[in-house]
């Protein structure tokens, strides 16, 4: 083929010929690896030598003609299983053994024993019936003796690439193979130079001939090929693209993943719109998640190690399918004990293989041997490698601790804590004028990454990091990579695990975490440090002009202009000093005296003159005429002494009373079964560490009810200090309201604006009530607003699925030997994913599908916190309804005379079930609904007493309404209704009359708390699931 290329040949002809040669060489090499007969070893070696000669020639050609053709993915194995598939009876045995292996975590011995035992049982059963017959013998022979054989026959194995990892610098060394051998060969020492100013690493890679550390990589392209072989996936991908193309203007109301603006504006490698101009090609978006976790759990004694996991999901798929582990890729598990060194950008090595494939998928595209629709519909006329698919990484979703090192950005605790706008310096973290924040410059981050990588000294690297806020990351190889748009601020960590948890626990805020002495056998409590008065580090807040975002280089024309503008000529050190001066001036002082002024003068004189001048101009305190650096400092001191001198004081929170009220609400509040109850002793050490979902539930339901009942003046069970606590109540409630708006299933522009409004009110309240409580997340949370527009509602891109994936990995049995269990995790998870996909296929045998239904009941895939045992319990009825028998006198009088009515004990609800009071989960019977179905009026609360289907099959409910309070009685729980927290005070009594309510009139479940014998509060529950959209919520 190579000889056929003549000088006048076109570029496309050369590319096609070279691709054909490469494909042929791969196929021949694969066939040669299968030949093991010694008598033909000489011939095989000659063939290998010829292949090596051709490969050398190919490399020469490729140096002049880089490959621009689509990368071919051979996924033919995904379609060849049906022809040689075992009989259904044998597949049942396969399934039983694989269930042991995958869901119970049985080892190879135990699973292989099951296969052999079932084979013996089959023989015994046939002999009992006078057999076995020839056909029965053939079926029994199809049952293998080892589980590995069963996995290979069902194509559950995954091909991986094994790298030797340098224990020092984490560089990955790919194995080489001697001709005719399958044993990998690695270099003995690391040859990597982590920086131009450092020598080769030289660390030993091997011990007893084996790598000390390994990283096993499962190819993204291999997984994508298997994904396209699954029924319906290609159609889902095209449907996503059509949804985007059919609505070129970004929808204001966002519920579907495709409603995000990013998908409409993304461009392909030729500068055309990635989706709108796709033609006949497939276009696919993916989400990358990575995190480190302790495989032993968070609370275990002894030594612990941190293991890393990366995962990729396809955003074209429907949400419930996308987050299913059967359709999730884990490309690799990063071995502990310790995480890679982020200061040396060592995370780059582990994501480089993924980025390389993503780069090819974006620039060249991929062609698979086939898809389910192209092959299965007409296998005889199938044209292999027909359609081109282009791939792009849409978003990177991680917590800040993992996101910054994987993407090569400075730590969130540094001065440059935000990569989304030009606000910087920690003194300005509590700014709320987000409408005026200028967008960050991604090109500047890219420039910093390149300069950091090529820096000649360690000092230069340090300075570049401080100035640009970026290190090297392979993600910059992707032409479209823009961290300000694609590195998502995760709502789960930002809002639930940081802002809510810290506001609850931190002694600068509510301070509700009680500290106990460790090892105190008597259980005596240490003095509660959270209730002690906390002296803030700030005396007042002032809206300074923030430090300018400076640049290193100007053209000559720019330089002349910059000399006339102080902020443009200011260097980086001066810009840092501006923020430091702001901090010095707002620092509390003990009176106006010579010692205080001398200390402040000394601090100011350490700053640059440009910085002092900048602040003086901002405060209109620039001295007249000629002035010195000392004159500038003295002018600022005079201004400072005109401001408040002592520290701002924190609102005195009676933490013991607040905690006691929260505990009471948790004990007494009636909720539906799908709402997880937080620990009754939350805030105490024995309650343990709460997961993100529990913090969301605490601040969405329990804490607001507790604070409103305690600090609202009109509450029937209020405290005596309601007046001074009103600002603190407002601050806490707006954090709740921001969360409620953020998690809406259908996100309107009003919800987005309400989210930003409530977040601003919360932070303004922190300055007033809890001065000094400031976190980078207070600033970063404002950028969630932008990602709501870019990627639709937050359920499409928060970290809950990634955290649930880690939970699944923790449940896989391992030997806890570092360097071994990582392989177990990767292969067990991947086998389980492939096995579950096989069970989902339409062509899966009926007998096996019967077992699959048993598996779904015994091993529920969904570990969503909204599903509990009470929800999934069923009296032999797999569906969501359960029949219920009534006597005539217990029926609704209006229905006694009607025939054909079928009564039910429960029906499915958007979350959980609606039930009658006598059914399991009494809280499921409390609901809110719109009278007569009029959603324009305010909802009312009630309790379901009967559920029935009329003669036409329409489901209806008989509800007794909660009696409303007499007009004029103040409702302390409705104060934040307009902000999203919809609660109201009602009577504890219900109406004696039934209202017949259609199912469409029901708004959802409610929580109910009886404050005393006469009054109760009902709360409309936010219907939030970890899945992006469930039943349109």
Residue pairs with C-beta under 8 A, 6 or more apart in sequence:
1 17
1 20
1 21
1 24
2 17
2 18
2 21
2 54
2 57
2 58
2 61
4 17
5 13
5 14
5 17
5 61
9 17
11 65
14 61
14 65
15 65
15 67
15 68
15 69
16 69
18 58
18 61
18 62
18 65
18 67
19 67
19 69
19 72
21 54
21 58
22 58
22 67
23 72
25 51
25 54
25 55
25 58
28 47
28 51
29 48
29 51
32 44
32 47
32 48
32 51
33 182
35 44
41 180
44 180
45 179
45 180
48 179
48 180
49 179
52 179
67 364
68 363
68 364
69 364
70 364
70 365
70 366
70 367
70 385
70 388
71 221
71 360
71 361
71 364
71 365
71 366
71 367
72 366
72 367
72 368
72 369
72 385
73 221
73 222
73 224
73 225
73 366
73 367
73 368
73 369
74 225
74 369
75 222
75 225
75 226
75 228
75 229
75 368
75 369
75 370
76 369
76 370
76 384
77 155
78 155
78 225
78 226
78 229
79 229
79 369
79 370
79 375
79 376
79 379
81 153
81 154
81 155
82 843
84 153
85 91
86 94
86 139
86 142
86 143
86 153
87 138
87 139
87 142
88 845
88 846
88 847
88 848
89 122
89 139
89 847
90 139
90 140
90 142
90 143
91 845
91 847
91 848
92 847
92 848
92 851
93 115
93 118
93 119
93 122
93 143
94 115
94 143
94 150
94 153
94 154
95 839
95 848
95 851
95 852
96 114
96 118
96 851
97 111
97 112
97 114
97 115
97 118
97 147
97 150
98 111
98 147
98 150
98 151
98 154
98 156
98 835
99 851
99 855
99 859
100 106
100 110
100 111
100 114
101 108
101 111
101 147
101 831
102 828
102 831
102 832
102 835
103 832
103 855
103 858
103 859
105 811
105 812
105 813
105 828
106 114
107 813
108 146
108 147
108 148
111 147
112 145
112 146
112 147
115 143
115 144
115 145
115 146
115 147
115 150
116 145
118 143
119 140
119 143
119 145
122 136
122 139
122 140
122 143
123 132
123 140
126 132
126 133
126 136
126 140
132 140
144 150
144 153
151 157
151 831
154 834
154 835
154 838
155 834
156 830
156 831
156 834
156 835
156 838
157 831
158 218
158 222
158 827
158 830
158 831
158 834
159 218
159 219
159 222
160 216
160 217
160 218
160 219
160 826
160 827
161 174
161 175
161 216
161 217
161 219
161 353
162 175
162 184
162 211
162 214
162 215
162 216
162 217
163 172
163 173
163 174
163 175
163 214
163 215
163 216
163 217
164 172
164 173
164 175
164 186
164 187
164 205
164 206
164 211
164 212
164 213
164 214
165 171
165 172
165 173
165 211
165 212
165 213
165 214
165 215
165 335
165 349
166 173
166 190
166 192
166 201
166 203
166 205
166 213
167 203
167 204
167 205
167 212
167 213
168 190
168 201
168 203
169 190
169 192
169 194
169 201
169 203
169 344
169 346
170 340
170 341
170 346
170 347
170 349
170 350
171 190
171 192
171 194
171 201
171 349
172 215
172 349
172 350
172 352
172 353
173 186
173 187
173 190
173 205
175 184
175 185
175 186
176 184
176 185
176 186
177 183
177 184
177 185
178 185
186 205
186 206
186 211
187 205
188 204
188 205
188 206
189 201
189 202
189 203
189 204
189 205
190 200
190 201
190 202
190 203
190 204
190 205
191 200
191 201
192 200
192 201
193 199
193 200
193 201
194 201
194 344
195 455
195 458
195 461
196 454
196 455
196 456
197 455
197 456
197 457
197 458
204 212
205 211
205 212
206 212
212 819
213 335
213 819
214 335
214 819
214 822
214 823
215 332
215 333
215 334
215 335
215 350
216 332
216 333
216 822
216 823
216 826
217 331
217 332
217 353
218 329
218 330
218 331
218 332
218 826
218 830
219 331
219 353
219 357
220 312
220 329
220 331
220 353
220 354
220 357
220 358
220 361
221 357
221 361
221 366
223 312
223 329
223 331
224 284
224 361
224 366
224 368
224 389
224 391
225 368
225 369
226 834
226 837
227 233
227 314
227 327
228 234
228 368
228 370
228 371
228 372
228 389
229 368
229 370
229 371
229 372
229 375
230 327
230 372
230 837
230 840
230 841
231 372
231 376
231 841
231 842
232 372
233 317
233 371
233 372
234 282
234 371
234 372
234 373
234 374
235 373
236 316
236 317
236 318
236 321
237 282
237 283
237 284
237 314
237 316
237 317
238 282
240 257
240 258
240 285
240 315
240 316
240 317
241 275
241 278
241 282
241 283
241 316
243 256
243 258
244 258
244 263
244 264
244 275
244 276
245 275
245 276
247 258
247 259
248 264
248 276
250 259
250 260
250 261
250 264
250 789
251 259
252 748
252 749
253 259
253 746
253 747
253 748
253 749
254 260
254 746
254 747
254 748
254 788
254 789
254 792
254 793
255 745
255 746
255 747
255 792
255 793
255 1029
255 1032
256 792
256 1029
257 315
257 319
257 791
257 792
257 796
257 1028
258 792
259 792
260 789
260 790
260 791
260 792
260 796
261 789
261 790
262 394
262 395
262 485
262 486
262 790
262 791
263 274
263 275
263 285
263 394
264 273
264 275
264 276
265 273
266 273
266 274
266 275
266 285
266 392
266 394
266 480
267 273
267 274
267 480
268 274
268 277
268 278
268 362
268 390
269 362
269 363
269 479
274 283
274 390
274 392
275 283
278 390
280 387
281 365
281 387
281 388
281 389
281 390
282 387
282 388
282 389
282 390
283 389
283 390
283 392
284 314
284 315
284 316
284 389
284 390
284 391
284 392
285 314
285 315
285 316
285 392
285 393
285 394
286 312
286 313
286 314
286 315
286 358
286 391
286 392
286 393
286 394
287 312
287 313
287 315
287 393
287 394
287 395
287 396
287 397
287 797
288 310
288 311
288 312
288 351
288 354
288 393
288 395
288 396
288 397
289 310
289 311
289 312
289 313
289 396
289 397
289 398
289 799
289 801
289 802
289 805
290 308
290 309
290 310
290 311
290 351
290 398
290 402
290 406
291 308
291 309
291 398
291 399
291 402
291 799
291 802
291 803
291 806
292 306
292 307
292 308
292 309
292 334
292 339
292 401
292 402
293 306
293 307
293 309
293 806
293 809
293 810
294 300
294 304
294 305
294 306
294 307
295 305
295 307
295 809
295 810
295 814
295 816
295 821
296 304
296 816
297 810
298 689
299 688
299 689
303 337
305 336
305 337
305 338
305 818
306 336
306 337
306 338
306 339
307 333
307 334
307 335
307 336
307 822
307 825
308 333
308 334
308 336
308 339
308 340
308 350
309 330
309 333
309 334
309 805
309 806
309 809
309 825
310 330
310 331
310 332
310 334
310 350
310 351
310 354
311 328
311 329
311 330
311 331
311 802
311 805
312 328
312 329
312 331
312 354
313 322
313 323
313 327
313 328
313 329
313 801
314 322
314 327
315 322
315 394
315 395
315 796
317 327
319 795
319 796
319 1027
319 1028
319 1029
320 1027
320 1030
321 327
323 801
323 804
323 1026
323 1027
324 836
324 861
325 805
325 808
325 829
325 832
325 833
325 836
325 861
326 833
326 834
326 836
326 837
326 840
326 861
327 833
327 837
328 801
328 805
328 833
330 805
330 825
330 826
330 829
330 830
331 353
331 354
332 350
332 353
332 826
333 822
333 823
333 825
333 826
334 340
334 350
334 822
335 818
335 819
335 822
336 818
337 818
339 405
340 346
340 347
340 349
340 350
340 405
342 404
342 405
342 411
345 405
345 408
345 452
345 471
345 472
345 473
346 405
347 405
347 406
347 473
348 408
348 472
348 473
348 474
351 406
351 473
351 474
351 475
352 474
355 474
355 475
355 477
355 478
356 474
356 477
358 391
358 392
358 393
358 478
359 477
359 478
360 366
361 389
361 390
361 391
361 392
362 390
362 391
362 392
362 478
362 479
362 480
363 479
365 388
365 389
365 390
365 391
366 388
366 389
366 391
367 385
367 386
367 387
367 388
367 389
368 385
368 387
368 389
369 375
369 384
369 385
370 382
370 384
371 387
374 382
374 383
374 386
374 387
375 382
392 480
393 475
393 478
393 481
393 486
394 486
394 791
395 486
395 487
395 488
395 791
395 797
396 403
396 406
396 407
396 475
396 486
396 487
396 488
397 488
397 490
397 797
397 798
397 799
397 802
398 406
398 490
398 799
398 802
399 490
399 493
399 497
399 799
400 412
400 490
400 493
400 776
400 777
400 780
401 412
403 409
403 487
403 490
404 410
404 411
404 412
406 473
406 475
407 473
407 475
407 483
407 487
408 449
408 452
408 470
408 471
408 472
408 473
408 475
408 476
409 419
409 445
409 469
409 470
409 471
409 473
409 483
409 487
410 416
410 417
410 465
410 466
410 469
410 470
410 471
411 417
412 776
412 780
413 776
414 466
414 469
415 424
415 425
415 426
415 466
415 576
415 579
416 424
416 466
416 468
416 469
417 424
417 426
417 429
417 776
417 779
417 780
418 424
418 440
418 776
418 779
418 780
418 783
419 440
419 445
419 469
419 483
419 484
419 487
420 439
420 440
420 484
420 489
420 780
420 783
420 786
421 437
421 438
421 439
421 440
421 484
421 783
422 437
422 438
422 439
422 440
422 441
422 549
423 431
423 437
423 546
423 779
424 546
424 547
424 549
424 579
425 546
425 547
425 576
425 578
425 579
425 582
426 579
426 774
426 776
427 579
427 580
427 582
427 583
427 586
428 544
428 546
428 547
428 579
428 582
428 779
429 774
429 775
429 776
429 778
429 779
430 541
430 763
430 766
430 767
430 774
430 778
430 779
431 437
431 546
431 779
432 760
432 763
432 764
432 782
434 756
434 760
434 782
434 785
437 782
438 549
439 484
440 483
440 484
442 481
442 482
442 483
442 484
442 485
444 468
444 551
445 468
445 469
445 470
445 483
446 470
446 476
447 468
448 464
448 465
448 467
448 468
448 469
448 470
448 471
449 468
449 470
449 471
449 472
449 473
449 476
450 472
450 476
451 464
451 468
452 461
452 464
452 465
452 468
452 470
452 471
452 472
453 472
455 461
455 464
465 471
466 572
467 552
467 572
475 481
475 483
485 790
488 787
488 791
488 797
489 780
489 781
489 783
489 784
489 787
490 797
490 798
490 799
491 742
491 743
491 784
491 794
491 798
492 692
492 798
492 799
492 800
492 803
493 692
493 799
494 777
494 780
494 781
494 784
495 696
495 738
495 739
495 742
495 781
495 784
496 692
496 693
496 695
496 696
496 699
496 739
497 692
497 695
498 775
498 777
499 735
499 775
499 777
499 778
499 781
500 695
500 696
500 698
500 699
500 735
500 739
501 690
501 695
502 509
502 773
502 775
503 509
503 510
503 732
503 735
503 773
504 510
504 512
504 513
504 683
504 695
504 698
504 699
504 703
505 511
505 512
505 513
505 530
505 683
506 773
507 529
507 530
507 532
507 534
508 534
508 536
508 650
508 770
508 772
508 773
509 766
509 770
509 773
510 653
510 655
510 658
510 728
510 732
511 530
511 531
511 534
511 653
511 655
512 530
512 655
512 658
512 659
512 662
512 683
513 530
513 683
514 525
514 528
514 530
514 655
514 659
514 683
514 684
514 685
515 525
515 526
515 528
515 529
515 530
515 685
516 523
516 524
516 525
516 526
516 684
516 685
517 524
517 525
517 526
520 526
528 655
528 656
530 655
531 653
531 654
531 655
531 656
533 649
533 650
533 652
534 650
534 772
535 588
535 647
536 588
536 647
536 648
536 649
536 650
536 771
536 772
537 587
537 588
537 647
537 772
538 586
538 587
538 588
538 647
538 648
538 771
538 772
539 586
539 587
539 588
539 589
539 643
539 644
539 645
539 646
539 647
539 648
540 586
540 643
540 644
540 648
541 586
541 767
541 771
542 582
542 585
542 586
542 643
544 582
544 615
544 618
544 619
545 614
545 618
546 578
546 579
547 575
547 576
547 578
547 579
547 614
548 567
548 568
548 570
548 575
548 578
548 614
549 575
550 567
550 568
550 570
550 571
550 572
550 575
552 572
554 562
554 568
558 568
561 568
562 568
562 569
563 569
566 610
566 613
566 614
566 617
567 614
569 610
570 578
570 610
570 611
570 614
571 608
571 610
573 608
574 607
574 608
574 610
574 611
574 614
575 611
577 607
577 608
577 610
577 611
577 612
578 611
578 614
578 615
580 607
580 611
581 604
581 607
581 611
581 612
581 615
581 636
582 615
584 600
584 603
584 604
585 615
585 636
585 639
585 640
585 643
588 645
588 646
588 647
588 648
589 596
589 600
589 640
589 645
590 596
590 645
590 646
591 645
592 641
592 645
597 637
597 641
600 637
600 640
601 630
601 633
601 634
601 637
604 612
604 632
604 633
604 636
604 637
605 629
605 630
605 633
609 629
609 632
612 629
612 632
612 633
612 636
613 622
613 632
615 636
616 622
616 623
616 632
616 635
616 636
619 636
619 639
621 635
621 636
621 638
621 639
622 632
622 635
623 631
623 632
623 635
647 771
648 771
648 772
649 771
650 769
650 770
650 771
650 772
651 724
651 725
651 727
651 728
651 769
651 770
652 724
653 725
653 728
654 719
654 721
657 710
657 719
658 706
658 707
658 710
659 683
661 706
661 707
661 709
661 710
662 682
662 683
662 698
662 702
662 703
662 706
663 680
663 681
663 682
663 683
664 706
665 702
665 705
665 706
665 709
665 1009
666 677
666 678
666 679
666 680
666 682
666 702
667 680
668 1009
668 1010
669 701
669 702
669 705
669 1007
669 1008
669 1009
670 922
670 923
670 926
670 1007
670 1008
670 1009
671 677
671 701
671 923
671 1005
671 1007
671 1021
672 909
672 911
672 912
672 921
672 923
672 924
672 926
672 1005
672 1007
672 1021
673 868
673 870
673 871
673 912
673 913
673 920
673 921
673 923
673 924
674 866
674 867
674 868
674 871
674 911
674 912
674 1005
675 697
675 701
675 866
675 923
675 1005
675 1007
675 1021
676 693
676 694
676 697
676 865
676 866
676 868
678 687
678 690
678 694
678 697
678 698
678 702
679 687
679 688
679 690
681 687
682 690
682 698
690 698
691 803
691 865
692 799
692 800
692 803
693 800
693 865
693 1026
696 739
696 743
696 1024
699 735
699 736
699 739
700 736
700 739
700 740
700 1022
700 1024
701 1007
701 1019
701 1021
703 732
703 736
704 732
704 733
704 736
704 976
704 981
704 983
705 973
705 983
705 1007
705 1009
705 1017
705 1019
707 729
707 732
707 733
708 715
708 729
708 733
708 972
708 973
708 975
708 983
709 715
709 717
709 718
709 972
709 973
709 1011
709 1017
710 717
710 718
710 719
710 725
711 718
711 719
711 721
711 722
711 725
711 726
711 728
711 729
712 718
712 722
712 729
712 972
712 973
712 975
713 722
713 723
713 726
713 972
714 970
714 971
714 972
715 722
715 972
715 973
716 1011
716 1012
716 1015
717 1011
717 1012
718 972
719 725
727 765
727 768
727 769
728 765
728 769
728 770
730 761
730 765
731 761
731 762
731 765
731 766
731 768
731 769
731 770
733 975
733 976
733 979
733 981
734 758
734 759
734 761
734 762
734 765
734 976
734 979
735 758
735 759
735 762
736 976
736 981
737 754
737 758
737 976
737 979
737 980
737 981
738 755
738 758
738 759
738 762
738 781
740 980
740 981
740 1022
741 751
741 752
741 754
741 755
741 758
741 980
742 755
742 784
742 788
742 794
743 793
743 794
743 795
743 1022
743 1024
744 751
744 793
745 793
745 795
745 1023
745 1024
745 1028
745 1029
745 1030
745 1032
745 1033
746 793
746 1032
746 1033
747 788
747 792
747 793
747 794
752 785
752 788
752 789
754 979
754 980
755 784
755 785
755 788
756 782
756 785
758 979
758 980
759 781
759 782
763 778
766 773
766 774
766 778
784 794
787 794
787 797
788 794
791 797
792 1028
793 1028
793 1029
795 1024
795 1025
795 1026
795 1027
795 1028
795 1029
796 1028
800 1026
801 1026
804 863
804 864
804 1026
807 863
808 829
808 863
809 825
809 829
812 824
812 825
812 828
812 829
814 820
814 821
814 824
814 825
815 821
815 824
836 861
838 844
839 848
839 849
839 852
839 855
840 852
844 852
853 878
857 878
860 867
860 872
864 1025
864 1026
864 1027
865 1026
866 911
866 912
866 1024
866 1025
866 1026
867 912
868 912
870 920
870 921
871 912
871 913
871 921
873 920
874 882
875 882
877 883
880 906
880 907
880 908
880 913
881 904
881 906
881 907
881 908
882 904
882 905
882 906
882 919
883 902
883 903
883 904
883 905
884 903
884 904
884 905
884 916
884 919
884 947
885 903
886 903
886 946
888 896
891 903
891 946
892 946
892 958
892 994
894 994
894 996
895 901
895 948
898 950
898 951
899 951
900 950
900 951
901 948
901 949
901 950
901 951
902 948
902 949
903 946
903 947
903 948
904 947
904 948
904 949
904 955
905 915
905 916
905 918
905 919
905 947
906 913
906 914
906 915
906 916
906 919
906 924
906 947
907 913
907 914
907 947
907 955
907 999
908 914
909 924
909 1002
909 1004
909 1005
910 1004
910 1023
910 1030
910 1031
910 1032
910 1033
911 1004
911 1005
911 1023
911 1025
911 1030
911 1033
912 921
912 924
912 1005
913 921
913 924
914 924
914 925
914 927
914 944
914 947
914 957
914 1002
914 1005
915 921
915 922
915 924
915 925
915 944
915 947
916 925
916 944
916 945
916 946
916 947
917 925
917 943
917 944
917 945
919 925
923 1005
923 1007
923 1008
924 1005
925 943
925 944
925 945
926 941
926 942
926 943
926 944
926 1005
926 1006
926 1007
926 1008
926 1018
927 941
927 942
927 943
927 944
927 957
927 959
927 1002
927 1003
927 1004
927 1005
927 1006
928 939
928 940
928 941
928 942
928 1002
928 1003
928 1004
928 1005
928 1006
928 1018
928 1020
929 939
929 940
929 942
929 959
929 997
929 1001
929 1002
929 1003
930 937
930 939
930 940
930 1001
930 1003
931 937
931 940
931 995
931 1001
932 1001
933 998
933 1000
933 1001
939 982
939 1003
939 1020
940 961
940 962
940 964
941 961
941 962
941 984
941 986
941 1006
941 1008
941 1018
942 959
942 960
942 961
942 962
942 990
942 991
942 995
942 997
943 959
943 960
943 962
943 990
944 957
944 958
944 959
945 958
945 959
945 960
945 994
946 957
946 958
946 994
947 955
947 956
947 957
947 958
948 955
948 956
948 957
948 958
949 955
949 956
950 956
954 998
955 998
955 999
956 996
956 997
956 998
956 999
957 996
957 997
957 998
957 999
957 1002
958 994
958 995
958 996
958 997
959 994
959 995
959 997
960 990
960 991
960 992
960 993
960 994
960 995
961 990
961 991
961 995
962 986
962 987
962 989
962 990
962 991
962 1016
962 1018
963 986
963 987
963 989
963 990
963 991
964 986
964 987
965 971
965 985
965 986
965 987
965 1015
969 985
971 984
971 985
972 985
973 983
973 984
973 985
973 1017
973 1019
974 982
974 983
974 984
974 985
977 983
977 984
981 1019
982 1019
982 1020
983 1017
983 1018
983 1019
983 1020
984 1017
984 1018
985 1015
985 1016
985 1017
986 1015
986 1016
986 1017
986 1018
987 1014
987 1015
987 1016
988 1010
988 1013
988 1014
988 1015
988 1016
1003 1020
1004 1020
1004 1021
1004 1023
1005 1021
1005 1023
1006 1018
1006 1019
1006 1020
1006 1021
1007 1018
1007 1019
1007 1021
1008 1016
1008 1017
1008 1018
1008 1019
1009 1016
1009 1017
1009 1019
1010 1016
1011 1017
1023 1030
1023 1033
1025 1033
